[in-house]
Amino acid sequence: MQRKDDFELRRKHLAHLTEEELEKRFWELTEKIVDPLIELARTHTSPSIERSVLLRMGFDSLTARAIVDRCVEKGLLGKGAGHVVLKYALFKNISIKDAGEKLARGEGWDEMESALKVDVSNPNLFRKVTSGEVRK
């Protein structure tokens, strides 16, 4: 089967555009396609995705499962399990590993409402819990 060569016809509406205008149009159309995907990823998660995030944060599978199960119970899965662990670590001024282990054991969930209010934009606090420069 031979393809009908209709390139000139299909590009007619773009022929008047400069290279810069074509590039701008490309990125506008790309954003139009990708934006719904980004929003979907931002608003939808699953226990398996959240366990995967925790595994990449260095937790073992049993700890990750326990944290995710607690997040599901408490209605916090949409916040992201890794986010919950990070906020708790910042709130308690402990390492991420210690925070995750405590949460997996069922400790600290009564403080989670306050912990989730912690401002993660402070680079000093964030650096502290990710580098291990916190009290044990």
Secondary structure, DSSP 8 states (H G I E B T S, - for coil): ------HHHHTGGGTT--HHHHHHHHHHHHHHHHHHHHHHHHH---HHHHHHHHHHTT--HHHHHHHHHHHHHHT-GGG-HHHHHHHHHHHHT--HHHHHHHHHTT-SGGGHHHHTTS-TT-HHHHHHHHHT-S--
